[in-house]
Amino acid sequence: MASPAQNSKDLASLYKMLFIELPTTSSKALLGLGEDGALEQTVWKAYDTGIRLVNRSTDSLYQNPFFGDALGRSLPGLLQAQRLTSAVSGAAFAAWRSLTGLAGAAEIHAVRSEIRDLRRELSSLIAALPERAATDEQVDLRDEEAEEDFIRALDGRLQAVSTNGHVAKAA
Amino acid sequence: MLSLLSELPQYWTEGAIRALEGYRRGISDSYPVEDDPPPLTPYDVIYEGGKVSLRRYAAQGPRRATPLLICFALIKRPYILDLLPGRSLIETMTKNGFETYLIDWIPPNRSDTWRGFDAYVNQDIDNAAHAVMEREGVDQISLLGYCFGGLLSTMYTALHQDTVKNFIPLTLPFDMSVSDIPSNSIVHRMSDDTVKMITHIYGNCPASIMNAGFTSMSPVHHALDKYVGLYRNKETPGYSKMFELFERWMNNDVPLAGQIFRELIIDVFKKNLVPQSQFVAGGRRVELKNITCPVLNVVADNDDVVAPRSSLPFIDAIASRDKANLTFPAGHVGAIVSSAAQKKLWPQVCNWLADHDA
């Protein structure tokens, strides 16, 4: 917590920087008498002191009971105002959305929930697969049959192309 | 120096973009955790349940006997713990042989407004601790809680002492009557009705309110000084990258479930029930004298979020015989991300854990 003594010290330091050190260093720099970077260093020192002072003042303001009370009292009003704004803009956007056919947040939320449920359902089905799955041999056999079906279908299509010049429509 | 004036607008623009992106993430009902930057240390998720996604980071080299469970705060994303090489707490712990587990809190959505300390402490942390113990085949864990995560861990240790072998609270907000942090005095002046109104309107406490709370702690820093700092350090290797990642994290506030927000502000902050062992979670009083395990209370000397004077009295409130305060000259976040902390603070913590490993 900033004490009044610290604030006074920082204020005096800032005053000294701004009205004594900075003009002196600037003059020296203009006359080519100062060291390289001395002016920049002085400016940054003044900046740091100023920032420290501002930070301490902000802290003091927060700790001021009158400020705290005023802020505490104004919060409900701000929240009510935001609630009203949200209600008004929500109603306006709902009307606009129904005109344009765009989905609202609630609808998107419902779709998301549905996707989540579907994902869960899919995961549980996948988890249950080993119990229902056939043995490795049966799977291999099924794969071979599917492969043969595919080759037969492909042969049929190639034959159709070679006879008619175009792919025949599947029956 | 004059070039600062031409660069400031660009810094502000980038800051505004980060803030708006953070706001967009915060208002999403399902918080987009996939927006987090890629992790530095590889991990696998070993358990998911309630609001916990439990990550396991494998130990490197000879393994310690007791696994470490890290409980992060509920109000930010945990990637700050594993940000850059040489600045990663996770990396430091795994390199020291600790099988490290991290509770990655799943941000609450509209259906989670009922979640209070009971749900987070007695269900989620307890489930995570048991998942770790089951996987590692041990009866106890070492528990490290950061900031708000430290508060949750303190409650957990007091209510489930049998599962915690060693406890390390890090920047623990403990004694809320300490008025060193200016924003605390504002929280103390908020009426209970205002707190309830926030959850009545929004359900959960929105991320934007959390962010406004942090930003208002030092408005000049956030509006100007941090950008001036970036300008002054633009030649420092790695500074701008760290700045970018850190600022992104700062804008990664997540909403706080309605019930826990009310309990936090009214019972923890305003009534200061925790140090008095009067806080009740799930019908059970959080009796601090139940904490009997070895405790290392890590405090950051320059912490401007949790005042050191708020954390230090914790040691006196517990019944442990083996207990100590460890102070380190760093800020609230510097204690976990600064390279100085990785070189000087965390090796001490690792040594302490190693001494209490058997």
Interface residues (C-beta under 8 A of the other chain):
Chain A: M1 E40 V43 W44 Y47 I51 V54 N55 T58 D59 L61 Y62 Q63 P65 G68 D69 L71 G72 L75 P76 L79 Q82 R83 A105 H109 R112
Chain B: M1 D29 S30 R110 S179 D180 P182 S183 S185 I186 H188 R189 M190 S191 D193 T194 M197 I198 I201 S218 P219 V220 H221 L224 D225 V228 R232
